Amino acid sequence: IKILSLGDSYTIGESVCDKCKFPEQLKARLIEVSEKDITINLQVLAKTGWTTTNLIDAIGNENIPSDFNLVTLLIGVNNQYQRKDFSLYQTEFPVLVSSAIKAASNKNNLIIISIPDYAYTPVGKGDENVSEEIDMYNNFAKDYCIKNEITFVNITDITRQGLINTALVASDNLHPSELAYSKFVDRLLPFAISKLRN
């Protein structure tokens, strides 16, 4: 089984161990629940600080095959954080979805993941403006997915517990922790299993 995870710091797992990031945890859980012996080859194309533009450029530079059984895409927080115009995301998110579909050979093998809300971290300090902007990005992505019949999984509410449950925040006081990523995987796993069975 081949899995591709596209994104930014939330996909590469900034400030958590290599096996703690959500793509690795998803891989481990899929192997765990499989009724037969399976091998999963995971490719992660992500970097801390990447905007939609950076990810488009990276995909252009990589010769990504179109035979992945499952593709995940989580992108956009750095567009918001770096104060890029929202119209850039509106233009580039669909481009990235198209690239992800190409890698997955069809849209049924794709999972779009909502953007975590870093306002609910010690660094974010509960900034309501950040939360409102993250909602704007997520609502656009969700609506796009609904219109195009693409799976969209919301994990933002998990990260909004970060100020109450500090165990959900990594040691850098900004990114999700291993525990938060395991909760992401709880949400992703049923969809991933269903897609891999088809």
C-alpha positions, 0 to 999 in steps of 0.5 A: 500500500502506498500513502502520500501525505502533503502539507506543512508543519502539521504533516511533517510533525514539527516538535514531535518525534518522527513516528509521532506525526499523524501520517506515521501514526496512521500508517501504524494503526492501519497495519495494526487493524489489518487482517492480513500482512500488509506493507505500507510505503509512506511518502511525506512531502511537507515542510514547516512554513510552507504555504499553498504556493510552496507546496505547489512548487514542491509538487512541481519539482518532485516526480510524483507517481499516480499510483498512491492508494491513499493521499492526505492534504492538510495546507493553509495555516501559513497562508493565514500566518504569513498574512497572504491574501485569502484569494491566493488560497481560493486560487491555489487550494483547488490546484493542490486538490487536483495534484492530490487527485492525480497522485491518488489516481481518483478523488475517492482515495483522497482525504482533505484535513482541516487546518488546526487552530494555533490560537489555542496554544500558549503562543496563540494566546486565544487570539479570536482573530486567528480562530475566525480566519482559520474558520474562513479557510476551513469553510472554503475547503469544506465547501469545495470538498462538498461540491466536488464530493471529496472526503473532508475530515475536521480535526480543528475542534481537537486543537481547540482544546489546547488551552484546557488540555495542555497535553495536546500541545507540543513542547514548542507551545505552538504545534500539536503533540503526539496525543493530538495527532493520535486523536487526528488519526482516530478521525482519519482511520475509518475513512482510510480503511474504507478507501483502502478496501475499495 
